[in-house]
Amino acid sequence: MNNALISMDKVWGGIWIAVVNEVSRHKNRVIFKGGVIDVLEAFALVQLKTSSWVSSKSQSAFFSFSDWCIDPIVCIRMIL
């Protein structure tokens, strides 16, 4: 597989893994460390992780983090 291109399956798979991982980590902080439920924090961490992951996997990822937060679908289309 060309390193510059990433498949749609890998993008959505990576996003799915980031979401599940962050929800699990957030749940564990709440249950085991006395944290509070903060949906916005969990969502922001998912955005950060997915943006970083996609950017690191594709050499054609020329979008900013703010672009990713505003419209990730457009960013995904740019790298495919």
Protein Blocks (a to p, Z undefined) as FASTA:
>chain_A
ZZkbccfklmmmmmmmmmmmmmmmmmmmmmmnopacdfklmmmmmmmmmmmmmmmmpmkl
ccdfklmmmmmmlmmmmmZZ
